[in-house]
Amino acid sequence: MLRQIQEDAGRETLYTQAQKQRRDKSAWTLVQGILAPLQFLAFLISLALVLRYMATGAGYEAATVSILVKTGFLYLIMVTGAIWEKVVFGQYLFAPAFFWEDVFSMVVIALHSAYVWALLAGSLTPGGLMLLALAAYAAYVVNAAQFLLKLRAARLQAAVPA
């Protein structure tokens, strides 16, 4: 499988040389590198609090605040990620190299935004809100995996001699 990934990385480049240089010089690359693990940490803490609430009925307020913090990180990383994409690829979203990651990111944003809307509108019960948050988190995990696979492909591409 690793060999296939390396062969794929050799056939289809993720970045042109110019894009790679812009990526490496951009401060937005560092911003993404800092925000991504912070968002993941917020996700882990929030997931634990949501699961605790679902299991025990205790800690609704803490779970709610944690979901809002996680959602704030998501919005921040999406805005800064769009700026990064503009710097590197010349467009804010849906650059060919990250098209499907961006498409699925819209699903993640929609689910997190639906949670915020439902919370503010009072349209779901606390349990319903937590289930919606868990759906948003499941989508986030898939999207994070997409980006990690893309990062791995970029590293493999860099390791393949030109």
C-alpha positions in Angstrom: 0.0 0.0 0.0 2.8 2.4 0.8 4.3 1.7 -2.6 1.0 2.5 -4.2 0.8 5.8 -2.3 4.4 6.6 -3.4 3.6 5.8 -7.0 0.4 7.9 -6.8 2.4 10.7 -5.3 4.9 10.5 -8.2 2.1 10.6 -10.8 0.0 13.4 -9.4 1.6 16.2 -7.6 -0.2 18.0 -4.8 1.8 21.2 -5.2 3.6 22.7 -8.1 7.0 24.0 -7.2 5.7 27.6 -7.0 2.8 26.5 -4.8 5.2 24.6 -2.5 7.3 27.7 -2.2 4.3 29.9 -1.4 3.1 27.3 1.1 6.5 27.1 2.8 6.9 31.0 3.0 3.3 31.7 4.2 2.7 32.6 7.8 -0.8 31.0 7.2 0.9 27.6 7.0 2.2 28.1 10.6 -1.3 29.4 11.7 -2.9 26.2 10.3 -0.2 24.1 12.0 -1.0 25.7 15.4 -4.8 25.8 15.0 -5.3 22.2 13.8 -3.9 20.5 17.0 -5.7 23.1 19.2 -9.0 22.3 17.5 -8.3 18.6 17.9 -7.6 19.1 21.6 -10.8 21.1 22.0 -12.6 18.2 20.1 -11.2 15.6 22.5 -12.1 17.5 25.6 -15.6 18.3 24.2 -16.2 14.7 23.1 -15.4 13.5 26.6 -17.8 16.1 28.1 -20.6 15.3 25.6 -20.2 11.6 26.2 -20.2 12.2 30.0 -23.5 14.1 29.7 -25.0 11.4 27.5 -24.0 8.7 29.9 -24.8 10.4 33.2 -27.0 13.5 32.4 -24.5 15.6 34.3 -22.5 18.5 33.0 -24.8 19.9 30.3 -23.4 23.4 30.6 -19.8 22.3 30.4 -20.6 20.1 27.4 -22.4 23.0 25.7 -19.6 25.5 26.3 -17.1 23.0 25.0 -19.1 22.5 21.8 -19.2 26.2 21.3 -15.4 26.5 21.9 -14.8 23.6 19.4 -17.1 25.3 16.9 -15.2 28.6 17.3 -11.9 26.8 16.5 -13.6 25.3 13.5 -14.8 28.7 12.2 -11.3 30.2 12.8 -9.5 27.4 11.1 -11.8 27.5 8.1 -11.4 31.2 7.6 -7.6 31.1 8.0 -7.5 27.9 5.9 -9.4 29.7 3.1 -6.8 32.5 3.3 -4.0 29.9 3.2 -5.6 28.3 0.1 -5.8 31.7 -1.6 -2.1 32.4 -0.9 -1.0 29.0 -2.0 -3.4 28.1 -4.8 -4.9 31.5 -5.9 -8.5 30.8 -4.7 -10.2 30.8 -1.4 -11.8 27.4 -1.5 -12.1 24.4 -3.7 -8.7 24.5 -5.2 -8.3 21.2 -7.1 -5.7 19.8 -4.7 -8.1 20.2 -1.8 -11.4 20.1 -3.5 -12.9 17.1 -1.7 -11.5 18.1 1.7 -13.2 21.5 1.2 -16.5 19.9 0.1 -16.6 17.8 3.2 -15.5 20.7 5.3 -18.7 22.4 4.3 -20.6 19.5 5.7 -18.7 19.8 9.0 -19.4 23.5 9.1 -23.1 23.0 8.3 -23.5 20.4 11.1 -21.7 22.6 13.7 -23.7 25.7 12.5 -26.9 23.7 12.8 -25.9 22.9 16.4 -25.4 26.6 17.2 -28.7 27.5 15.5 -30.6 24.8 17.3 -29.1 25.8 20.6 -29.9 29.5 20.1 -33.4 28.7 18.8 -34.2 26.2 21.5 -35.4 23.9 18.8 -33.9 20.7 20.2 -33.8 19.0 23.6 -30.5 18.8 25.4 -30.2 15.2 24.3 -31.0 16.1 20.7 -28.4 18.9 20.8 -25.8 16.4 22.0 -26.7 13.9 19.3 -26.3 16.7 16.7 -22.9 17.6 18.2 -21.9 14.0 17.9 -22.9 13.9 14.3 -20.9 17.1 13.7 -17.9 15.5 15.5 -18.2 12.3 13.4 -18.0 14.4 10.3 -15.1 16.4 11.7 -13.2 13.1 12.3 -13.7 12.1 8.7 -12.6 15.5 7.5 -9.5 15.6 9.8 -8.6 12.2 8.4 -8.9 13.6 4.8 -6.4 16.4 5.7 -4.0 14.0 7.5 -4.0 11.7 4.4 -3.3 14.8 2.2 -0.5 15.9 4.5 1.0 12.4 4.3 0.7 12.5 0.5 2.5 15.8 0.4 5.3 14.4 2.6 5.6 11.3 0.3 5.6 13.6 -2.7 8.4 15.6 -1.2 10.4 12.4 -0.5 10.1 11.2 -4.1 13.1 12.4 -6.2 12.1 14.6 -9.0 
